[in-house]
């Protein structure tokens, strides 16, 4: 799955604050993501994050 730093990802399950959209801060063997609503940062293994992604919202840079 092609996910880059700066992408927004929509997860299948909601965060306890009620939001299901996260910003990607770090990509590698582990992903570091931040909840868009409350700002909580989560670090989890790549496999777990990729399995629970519903949709990738990528910003278009004028392309």
mmCIF file of the N, C-alpha and C atoms, coordinates in Angstrom:
data_MODEL
# 
_entry.id   MODEL 
# 
loop_
_atom_site.group_PDB 
_atom_site.id 
_atom_site.type_symbol 
_atom_site.label_atom_id 
_atom_site.label_alt_id 
_atom_site.label_comp_id 
_atom_site.label_asym_id 
_atom_site.label_entity_id 
_atom_site.label_seq_id 
_atom_site.pdbx_PDB_ins_code 
_atom_site.Cartn_x 
_atom_site.Cartn_y 
_atom_site.Cartn_z 
_atom_site.occupancy 
_atom_site.B_iso_or_equiv 
_atom_site.pdbx_formal_charge 
_atom_site.auth_seq_id 
_atom_site.auth_comp_id 
_atom_site.auth_asym_id 
_atom_site.auth_atom_id 
_atom_site.pdbx_PDB_model_num 
ATOM 1   N N  . UNK A 1 1  ? 0.851   -1.175 0.000   1.00 0.00 ? 1  UNK A N  1 
ATOM 2   C CA . UNK A 1 1  ? 0.000   0.000  0.000   1.00 0.00 ? 1  UNK A CA 1 
ATOM 3   C C  . UNK A 1 1  ? 0.892   1.232  0.000   1.00 0.00 ? 1  UNK A C  1 
ATOM 4   N N  . UNK A 1 2  ? 0.574   2.193  -0.856  1.00 0.00 ? 2  UNK A N  1 
ATOM 5   C CA . UNK A 1 2  ? 1.399   3.399  -0.993  1.00 0.00 ? 2  UNK A CA 1 
ATOM 6   C C  . UNK A 1 2  ? 0.855   4.518  -0.110  1.00 0.00 ? 2  UNK A C  1 
ATOM 7   N N  . UNK A 1 3  ? 1.420   4.647  1.071   1.00 0.00 ? 3  UNK A N  1 
ATOM 8   C CA . UNK A 1 3  ? 1.029   5.699  2.002   1.00 0.00 ? 3  UNK A CA 1 
ATOM 9   C C  . UNK A 1 3  ? 2.264   6.540  2.283   1.00 0.00 ? 3  UNK A C  1 
ATOM 10  N N  . UNK A 1 4  ? 2.102   7.864  2.235   1.00 0.00 ? 4  UNK A N  1 
ATOM 11  C CA . UNK A 1 4  ? 3.228   8.772  2.422   1.00 0.00 ? 4  UNK A CA 1 
ATOM 12  C C  . UNK A 1 4  ? 2.960   9.691  3.601   1.00 0.00 ? 4  UNK A C  1 
ATOM 13  N N  . UNK A 1 5  ? 4.040   10.276 4.114   1.00 0.00 ? 5  UNK A N  1 
ATOM 14  C CA . UNK A 1 5  ? 3.924   11.245 5.203   1.00 0.00 ? 5  UNK A CA 1 
ATOM 15  C C  . UNK A 1 5  ? 3.111   12.428 4.690   1.00 0.00 ? 5  UNK A C  1 
ATOM 16  N N  . UNK A 1 6  ? 2.162   12.880 5.483   1.00 0.00 ? 6  UNK A N  1 
ATOM 17  C CA . UNK A 1 6  ? 1.307   13.992 5.097   1.00 0.00 ? 6  UNK A CA 1 
ATOM 18  C C  . UNK A 1 6  ? -0.071  13.561 4.603   1.00 0.00 ? 6  UNK A C  1 
ATOM 19  N N  . UNK A 1 7  ? -0.244  12.279 4.294   1.00 0.00 ? 7  UNK A N  1 
ATOM 20  C CA . UNK A 1 7  ? -1.545  11.777 3.862   1.00 0.00 ? 7  UNK A CA 1 
ATOM 21  C C  . UNK A 1 7  ? -2.507  11.737 5.043   1.00 0.00 ? 7  UNK A C  1 
ATOM 22  N N  . UNK A 1 8  ? -3.785  11.820 4.752   1.00 0.00 ? 8  UNK A N  1 
ATOM 23  C CA . UNK A 1 8  ? -4.816  11.594 5.753   1.00 0.00 ? 8  UNK A CA 1 
ATOM 24  C C  . UNK A 1 8  ? -5.410  10.224 5.469   1.00 0.00 ? 8  UNK A C  1 
ATOM 25  N N  . UNK A 1 9  ? -5.583  9.430  6.512   1.00 0.00 ? 9  UNK A N  1 
ATOM 26  C CA . UNK A 1 9  ? -6.164  8.108  6.338   1.00 0.00 ? 9  UNK A CA 1 
ATOM 27  C C  . UNK A 1 9  ? -7.441  8.003  7.162   1.00 0.00 ? 9  UNK A C  1 
ATOM 28  N N  . UNK A 1 10 ? -8.426  7.358  6.575   1.00 0.00 ? 10 UNK A N  1 
ATOM 29  C CA . UNK A 1 10 ? -9.692  7.121  7.252   1.00 0.00 ? 10 UNK A CA 1 
ATOM 30  C C  . UNK A 1 10 ? -9.686  5.666  7.697   1.00 0.00 ? 10 UNK A C  1 
ATOM 31  N N  . UNK A 1 11 ? -9.881  5.438  8.986   1.00 0.00 ? 11 UNK A N  1 
ATOM 32  C CA . UNK A 1 11 ? -9.828  4.094  9.544   1.00 0.00 ? 11 UNK A CA 1 
ATOM 33  C C  . UNK A 1 11 ? -11.226 3.481  9.623   1.00 0.00 ? 11 UNK A C  1 
ATOM 34  N N  . UNK A 1 12 ? -11.279 2.144  9.729   1.00 0.00 ? 12 UNK A N  1 
ATOM 35  C CA . UNK A 1 12 ? -12.551 1.442  9.841   1.00 0.00 ? 12 UNK A CA 1 
ATOM 36  C C  . UNK A 1 12 ? -13.215 1.710  11.194  1.00 0.00 ? 12 UNK A C  1 
ATOM 37  N N  . UNK A 1 13 ? -12.408 1.733  12.259  1.00 0.00 ? 13 UNK A N  1 
ATOM 38  C CA . UNK A 1 13 ? -12.934 1.980  13.605  1.00 0.00 ? 13 UNK A CA 1 
ATOM 39  C C  . UNK A 1 13 ? -12.620 3.411  14.025  1.00 0.00 ? 13 UNK A C  1 
ATOM 40  N N  . UNK A 1 14 ? -13.454 3.950  14.892  1.00 0.00 ? 14 UNK A N  1 
ATOM 41  C CA . UNK A 1 14 ? -13.258 5.320  15.375  1.00 0.00 ? 14 UNK A CA 1 
ATOM 42  C C  . UNK A 1 14 ? -12.313 5.341  16.570  1.00 0.00 ? 14 UNK A C  1 
ATOM 43  N N  . UNK A 1 15 ? -11.626 6.456  16.735  1.00 0.00 ? 15 UNK A N  1 
ATOM 44  C CA . UNK A 1 15 ? -10.809 6.732  17.913  1.00 0.00 ? 15 UNK A CA 1 
ATOM 45  C C  . UNK A 1 15 ? -11.788 6.991  19.064  1.00 0.00 ? 15 UNK A C  1 
ATOM 46  N N  . UNK A 1 16 ? -11.391 6.799  20.313  1.00 0.00 ? 16 UNK A N  1 
ATOM 47  C CA . UNK A 1 16 ? -12.308 7.039  21.433  1.00 0.00 ? 16 UNK A CA 1 
ATOM 48  C C  . UNK A 1 16 ? -12.928 8.445  21.462  1.00 0.00 ? 16 UNK A C  1 
ATOM 49  N N  . UNK A 1 17 ? -12.272 9.426  20.828  1.00 0.00 ? 17 UNK A N  1 
ATOM 50  C CA . UNK A 1 17 ? -12.831 10.783 20.802  1.00 0.00 ? 17 UNK A CA 1 
ATOM 51  C C  . UNK A 1 17 ? -13.943 10.912 19.768  1.00 0.00 ? 17 UNK A C  1 
ATOM 52  N N  . UNK A 1 18 ? -14.134 9.901  18.910  1.00 0.00 ? 18 UNK A N  1 
ATOM 53  C CA . UNK A 1 18 ? -15.217 9.908  17.935  1.00 0.00 ? 18 UNK A CA 1 
ATOM 54  C C  . UNK A 1 18 ? -14.780 10.157 16.505  1.00 0.00 ? 18 UNK A C  1 
ATOM 55  N N  . UNK A 1 19 ? -13.526 10.465 16.266  1.00 0.00 ? 19 UNK A N  1 
ATOM 56  C CA . UNK A 1 19 ? -13.012 10.754 14.927  1.00 0.00 ? 19 UNK A CA 1 
ATOM 57  C C  . UNK A 1 19 ? -12.394 9.492  14.327  1.00 0.00 ? 19 UNK A C  1 
ATOM 58  N N  . UNK A 1 20 ? -12.476 9.331  12.995  1.00 0.00 ? 20 UNK A N  1 
ATOM 59  C CA . UNK A 1 20 ? -11.838 8.182  12.354  1.00 0.00 ? 20 UNK A CA 1 
ATOM 60  C C  . UNK A 1 20 ? -10.822 8.612  11.291  1.00 0.00 ? 20 UNK A C  1 
ATOM 61  N N  . UNK A 1 21 ? -10.433 9.904  11.278  1.00 0.00 ? 21 UNK A N  1 
ATOM 62  C CA . UNK A 1 21 ? -9.448  10.415 10.335  1.00 0.00 ? 21 UNK A CA 1 
ATOM 63  C C  . UNK A 1 21 ? -8.146  10.729 11.075  1.00 0.00 ? 21 UNK A C  1 
ATOM 64  N N  . UNK A 1 22 ? -7.030  10.250 10.490  1.00 0.00 ? 22 UNK A N  1 
ATOM 65  C CA . UNK A 1 22 ? -5.721  10.426 11.100  1.00 0.00 ? 22 UNK A CA 1 
ATOM 66  C C  . UNK A 1 22 ? -4.737  10.970 10.073  1.00 0.00 ? 22 UNK A C  1 
ATOM 67  N N  . UNK A 1 23 ? -3.774  11.771 10.534  1.00 0.00 ? 23 UNK A N  1 
ATOM 68  C CA . UNK A 1 23 ? -2.696  12.276 9.683   1.00 0.00 ? 23 UNK A CA 1 
ATOM 69  C C  . UNK A 1 23 ? -1.481  11.378 9.874   1.00 0.00 ? 23 UNK A C  1 
ATOM 70  N N  . UNK A 1 24 ? -0.799  11.050 8.781   1.00 0.00 ? 24 UNK A N  1 
ATOM 71  C CA . UNK A 1 24 ? 0.381   10.186 8.836   1.00 0.00 ? 24 UNK A CA 1 
ATOM 72  C C  . UNK A 1 24 ? 1.606   11.052 9.120   1.00 0.00 ? 24 UNK A C  1 
ATOM 73  N N  . UNK A 1 25 ? 2.325   10.735 10.203  1.00 0.00 ? 25 UNK A N  1 
ATOM 74  C CA . UNK A 1 25 ? 3.514   11.495 10.599  1.00 0.00 ? 25 UNK A CA 1 
ATOM 75  C C  . UNK A 1 25 ? 4.810   10.768 10.260  1.00 0.00 ? 25 UNK A C  1 
ATOM 76  N N  . UNK A 1 26 ? 4.781   9.423  10.286  1.00 0.00 ? 26 UNK A N  1 
ATOM 77  C CA . UNK A 1 26 ? 5.988   8.630  10.061  1.00 0.00 ? 26 UNK A CA 1 
ATOM 78  C C  . UNK A 1 26 ? 5.599   7.327  9.382   1.00 0.00 ? 26 UNK A C  1 
ATOM 79  N N  . UNK A 1 27 ? 6.414   6.915  8.401   1.00 0.00 ? 27 UNK A N  1 
ATOM 80  C CA . UNK A 1 27 ? 6.158   5.673  7.674   1.00 0.00 ? 27 UNK A CA 1 
ATOM 81  C C  . UNK A 1 27 ? 7.421   4.831  7.720   1.00 0.00 ? 27 UNK A C  1 
ATOM 82  N N  . UNK A 1 28 ? 7.270   3.558  7.944   1.00 0.00 ? 28 UNK A N  1 
ATOM 83  C CA . UNK A 1 28 ? 8.395   2.621  7.990   1.00 0.00 ? 28 UNK A CA 1 
ATOM 84  C C  . UNK A 1 28 ? 7.845   1.285  8.443   1.00 0.00 ? 28 UNK A C  1 
ATOM 85  N N  . UNK A 1 29 ? 8.605   0.555  9.247   1.00 0.00 ? 29 UNK A N  1 
ATOM 86  C CA . UNK A 1 29 ? 8.089   -0.683 9.828   1.00 0.00 ? 29 UNK A CA 1 
ATOM 87  C C  . UNK A 1 29 ? 6.939   -0.373 10.778  1.00 0.00 ? 29 UNK A C  1 
ATOM 88  N N  . UNK A 1 30 ? 6.993   0.790  11.403  1.00 0.00 ? 30 UNK A N  1 
ATOM 89  C CA . UNK A 1 30 ? 5.922   1.284  12.264  1.00 0.00 ? 30 UNK A CA 1 
ATOM 90  C C  . UNK A 1 30 ? 5.351   2.554  11.651  1.00 0.00 ? 30 UNK A C  1 
ATOM 91  N N  . UNK A 1 31 ? 4.069   2.789  11.879  1.00 0.00 ? 31 UNK A N  1 
ATOM 92  C CA . UNK A 1 31 ? 3.428   4.023  11.444  1.00 0.00 ? 31 UNK A CA 1 
ATOM 93  C C  . UNK A 1 31 ? 3.208   4.887  12.669  1.00 0.00 ? 31 UNK A C  1 
ATOM 94  N N  . UNK A 1 32 ? 3.384   6.191  12.526  1.00 0.00 ? 32 UNK A N  1 
ATOM 95  C CA . UNK A 1 32 ? 3.023   7.128  13.575  1.00 0.00 ? 32 UNK A CA 1 
ATOM 96  C C  . UNK A 1 32 ? 1.929   7.996  12.989  1.00 0.00 ? 32 UNK A C  1 
ATOM 97  N N  . UNK A 1 33 ? 0.763   7.974  13.619  1.00 0.00 ? 33 UNK A N  1 
ATOM 98  C CA . UNK A 1 33 ? -0.374  8.728  13.125  1.00 0.00 ? 33 UNK A CA 1 
ATOM 99  C C  . UNK A 1 33 ? -0.912  9.632  14.225  1.00 0.00 ? 33 UNK A C  1 
ATOM 100 N N  . UNK A 1 34 ? -1.581  10.720 13.814  1.00 0.00 ? 34 UNK A N  1 
ATOM 101 C CA . UNK A 1 34 ? -2.144  11.676 14.777  1.00 0.00 ? 34 UNK A CA 1 
ATOM 102 C C  . UNK A 1 34 ? -3.631  11.839 14.483  1.00 0.00 ? 34 UNK A C  1 
ATOM 103 N N  . UNK A 1 35 ? -4.440  11.756 15.512  1.00 0.00 ? 35 UNK A N  1 
ATOM 104 C CA . UNK A 1 35 ? -5.874  11.972 15.386  1.00 0.00 ? 35 UNK A CA 1 
ATOM 105 C C  . UNK A 1 35 ? -6.121  13.425 15.005  1.00 0.00 ? 35 UNK A C  1 
ATOM 106 N N  . UNK A 1 36 ? -6.949  13.646 13.994  1.00 0.00 ? 36 UNK A N  1 
ATOM 107 C CA . UNK A 1 36 ? -7.215  15.000 13.507  1.00 0.00 ? 36 UNK A CA 1 
ATOM 108 C C  . UNK A 1 36 ? -8.011  15.811 14.529  1.00 0.00 ? 36 UNK A C  1 
ATOM 109 N N  . UNK A 1 37 ? -8.878  15.168 15.288  1.00 0.00 ? 37 UNK A N  1 
ATOM 110 C CA . UNK A 1 37 ? -9.751  15.880 16.224  1.00 0.00 ? 37 UNK A CA 1 
ATOM 111 C C  . UNK A 1 37 ? -9.060  16.236 17.546  1.00 0.00 ? 37 UNK A C  1 
ATOM 112 N N  . UNK A 1 38 ? -8.475  15.231 18.219  1.00 0.00 ? 38 UNK A N  1 
ATOM 113 C CA . UNK A 1 38 ? -7.929  15.478 19.562  1.00 0.00 ? 38 UNK A CA 1 
ATOM 114 C C  . UNK A 1 38 ? -6.408  15.644 19.595  1.00 0.00 ? 38 UNK A C  1 
ATOM 115 N N  . UNK A 1 39 ? -5.709  15.257 18.516  1.00 0.00 ? 39 UNK A N  1 
ATOM 116 C CA . UNK A 1 39 ? -4.267  15.447 18.462  1.00 0.00 ? 39 UNK A CA 1 
ATOM 117 C C  . UNK A 1 39 ? -3.445  14.334 19.097  1.00 0.00 ? 39 UNK A C  1 
ATOM 118 N N  . UNK A 1 40 ? -4.078  13.284 19.571  1.00 0.00 ? 40 UNK A N  1 
ATOM 119 C CA . UNK A 1 40 ? -3.355  12.165 20.188  1.00 0.00 ? 40 UNK A CA 1 
ATOM 120 C C  . UNK A 1 40 ? -2.533  11.445 19.132  1.00 0.00 ? 40 UNK A C  1 
ATOM 121 N N  . UNK A 1 41 ? -1.279  11.138 19.445  1.00 0.00 ? 41 UNK A N  1 
ATOM 122 C CA . UNK A 1 41 ? -0.403  10.428 18.511  1.00 0.00 ? 41 UNK A CA 1 
ATOM 123 C C  . UNK A 1 41 ? -0.328  8.957  18.889  1.00 0.00 ? 41 UNK A C  1 
ATOM 124 N N  . UNK A 1 42 ? -0.369  8.109  17.867  1.00 0.00 ? 42 UNK A N  1 
ATOM 125 C CA . UNK A 1 42 ? -0.364  6.660  18.053  1.00 0.00 ? 42 UNK A CA 1 
ATOM 126 C C  . UNK A 1 42 ? 0.732   6.073  17.187  1.00 0.00 ? 42 UNK A C  1 
ATOM 127 N N  . UNK A 1 43 ? 1.487   5.135  17.732  1.00 0.00 ? 43 UNK A N  1 
ATOM 128 C CA . UNK A 1 43 ? 2.489   4.428  16.962  1.00 0.00 ? 43 UNK A CA 1 
ATOM 129 C C  . UNK A 1 43 ? 2.097   2.956  16.960  1.00 0.00 ? 43 UNK A C  1 
ATOM 130 N N  . UNK A 1 44 ? 2.002   2.376  15.756  1.00 0.00 ? 44 UNK A N  1 
ATOM 131 C CA . UNK A 1 44 ? 1.563   0.984  15.634  1.00 0.00 ? 44 UNK A CA 1 
ATOM 132 C C  . UNK A 1 44 ? 2.292   0.324  14.472  1.00 0.00 ? 44 UNK A C  1 
ATOM 133 N N  . UNK A 1 45 ? 2.376   -1.008 14.481  1.00 0.00 ? 45 UNK A N  1 
ATOM 134 C CA . UNK A 1 45 ? 3.033   -1.720 13.382  1.00 0.00 ? 45 UNK A CA 1 
ATOM 135 C C  . UNK A 1 45 ? 2.323   -1.486 12.052  1.00 0.00 ? 45 UNK A C  1 
ATOM 136 N N  . UNK A 1 46 ? 3.097   -1.470 10.975  1.00 0.00 ? 46 UNK A N  1 
ATOM 137 C CA . UNK A 1 46 ? 2.583   -1.237 9.618   1.00 0.00 ? 46 UNK A CA 1 
ATOM 138 C C  . UNK A 1 46 ? 1.431   -2.186 9.278   1.00 0.00 ? 46 UNK A C  1 
ATOM 139 N N  . UNK A 1 47 ? 1.605   -3.455 9.582   1.00 0.00 ? 47 UNK A N  1 
ATOM 140 C CA . UNK A 1 47 ? 0.602   -4.458 9.227   1.00 0.00 ? 47 UNK A CA 1 
ATOM 141 C C  . UNK A 1 47 ? -0.755  -4.148 9.868   1.00 0.00 ? 47 UNK A C  1 
ATOM 142 N N  . UNK A 1 48 ? -0.758  -3.743 11.118  1.00 0.00 ? 48 UNK A N  1 
ATOM 143 C CA . UNK A 1 48 ? -2.006  -3.454 11.830  1.00 0.00 ? 48 UNK A CA 1 
ATOM 144 C C  . UNK A 1 48 ? -2.692  -2.217 11.242  1.00 0.00 ? 48 UNK A C  1 
ATOM 145 N N  . UNK A 1 49 ? -1.920  -1.182 10.946  1.00 0.00 ? 49 UNK A N  1 
ATOM 146 C CA . UNK A 1 49 ? -2.494  0.049  10.378  1.00 0.00 ? 49 UNK A CA 1 
ATOM 147 C C  . UNK A 1 49 ? -3.052  -0.212 8.982   1.00 0.00 ? 49 UNK A C  1 
ATOM 148 N N  . UNK A 1 50 ? -2.266  -0.894 8.128   1.00 0.00 ? 50 UNK A N  1 
ATOM 149 C CA . UNK A 1 50 ? -2.715  -1.140 6.746   1.00 0.00 ? 50 UNK A CA 1 
ATOM 150 C C  . UNK A 1 50 ? -3.990  -1.990 6.712   1.00 0.00 ? 50 UNK A C  1 
ATOM 151 N N  . UNK A 1 51 ? -4.128  -2.898 7.656   1.00 0.00 ? 51 UNK A N  1 
ATOM 152 C CA . UNK A 1 51 ? -5.310  -3.758 7.701   1.00 0.00 ? 51 UNK A CA 1 
ATOM 153 C C  . UNK A 1 51 ? -6.563  -2.959 8.067   1.00 0.00 ? 51 UNK A C  1 
ATOM 154 N N  . UNK A 1 52 ? -6.406  -1.911 8.872   1.00 0.00 ? 52 UNK A N  1 
ATOM 155 C CA . UNK A 1 52 ? -7.580  -1.178 9.355   1.00 0.00 ? 52 UNK A CA 1 
ATOM 156 C C  . UNK A 1 52 ? -7.867  0.116  8.589   1.00 0.00 ? 52 UNK A C  1 
ATOM 157 N N  . UNK A 1 53 ? -7.176  0.355  7.464   1.00 0.00 ? 53 UNK A N  1 
ATOM 158 C CA . UNK A 1 53 ? -7.435  1.550  6.660   1.00 0.00 ? 53 UNK A CA 1 
ATOM 159 C C  . UNK A 1 53 ? -8.667  1.330  5.787   1.00 0.00 ? 53 UNK A C  1 
ATOM 160 N N  . UNK A 1 54 ? -9.547  2.319  5.796   1.00 0.00 ? 54 UNK A N  1 
ATOM 161 C CA . UNK A 1 54 ? -10.735 2.290  4.956   1.00 0.00 ? 54 UNK A CA 1 
ATOM 162 C C  . UNK A 1 54 ? -10.479 3.048  3.652   1.00 0.00 ? 54 UNK A C  1 
ATOM 163 N N  . UNK A 1 55 ? -9.844  4.245  3.759   1.00 0.00 ? 55 UNK A N  1 
ATOM 164 C CA . UNK A 1 55 ? -9.608  5.079  2.591   1.00 0.00 ? 55 UNK A CA 1 
ATOM 165 C C  . UNK A 1 55 ? -8.407  5.990  2.851   1.00 0.00 ? 55 UNK A C  1 
ATOM 166 N N  . UNK A 1 56 ? -7.626  6.278  1.794   1.00 0.00 ? 56 UNK A N  1 
ATOM 167 C CA . UNK A 1 56 ? -6.494  7.205  1.885   1.00 0.00 ? 56 UNK A CA 1 
ATOM 168 C C  . UNK A 1 56 ? -6.908  8.502  1.206   1.00 0.00 ? 56 UNK A C  1 
ATOM 169 N N  . UNK A 1 57 ? -6.824  9.605  1.953   1.00 0.00 ? 57 UNK A N  1 
ATOM 170 C CA . UNK A 1 57 ? -7.156  10.924 1.422   1.00 0.00 ? 57 UNK A CA 1 
ATOM 171 C C  . UNK A 1 57 ? -5.844  11.662 1.186   1.00 0.00 ? 57 UNK A C  1 
ATOM 172 N N  . UNK A 1 58 ? -5.444  11.753 -0.082  1.00 0.00 ? 58 UNK A N  1 
ATOM 173 C CA . UNK A 1 58 ? -4.152  12.357 -0.425  1.00 0.00 ? 58 UNK A CA 1 
ATOM 174 C C  . UNK A 1 58 ? -4.380  13.771 -0.936  1.00 0.00 ? 58 UNK A C  1 
ATOM 175 N N  . UNK A 1 59 ? -3.550  14.706 -0.460  1.00 0.00 ? 59 UNK A N  1 
ATOM 176 C CA . UNK A 1 59 ? -3.628  16.080 -0.945  1.00 0.00 ? 59 UNK A CA 1 
ATOM 177 C C  . UNK A 1 59 ? -2.978  16.172 -2.304  1.00 0.00 ? 59 UNK A C  1 
ATOM 178 N N  . UNK A 1 60 ? -3.636  16.837 -3.249  1.00 0.00 ? 60 UNK A N  1 
ATOM 179 C CA . UNK A 1 60 ? -3.104  17.009 -4.597  1.00 0.00 ? 60 UNK A CA 1 
ATOM 180 C C  . UNK A 1 60 ? -2.257  18.276 -4.653  1.00 0.00 ? 60 UNK A C  1 
ATOM 181 N N  . UNK A 1 61 ? -1.023  18.162 -5.104  1.00 0.00 ? 61 UNK A N  1 
ATOM 182 C CA . UNK A 1 61 ? -0.096  19.291 -5.196  1.00 0.00 ? 61 UNK A CA 1 
ATOM 183 C C  . UNK A 1 61 ? -0.144  19.918 -6.585  1.00 0.00 ? 61 UNK A C  1 
ATOM 184 N N  . UNK A 1 62 ? -1.317  20.236 -7.068  1.00 0.00 ? 62 UNK A N  1 
ATOM 185 C CA . UNK A 1 62 ? -1.449  20.856 -8.376  1.00 0.00 ? 62 UNK A CA 1 
ATOM 186 C C  . UNK A 1 62 ? -1.188  19.899 -9.532  1.00 0.00 ? 62 UNK A C  1 
ATOM 187 N N  . UNK A 1 63 ? -1.314  18.602 -9.306  1.00 0.00 ? 63 UNK A N  1 
ATOM 188 C CA . UNK A 1 63 ? -1.068  17.616 -10.370 1.00 0.00 ? 63 UNK A CA 1 
ATOM 189 C C  . UNK A 1 63 ? -2.353  17.240 -11.053 1.00 0.00 ? 63 UNK A C  1 
# 
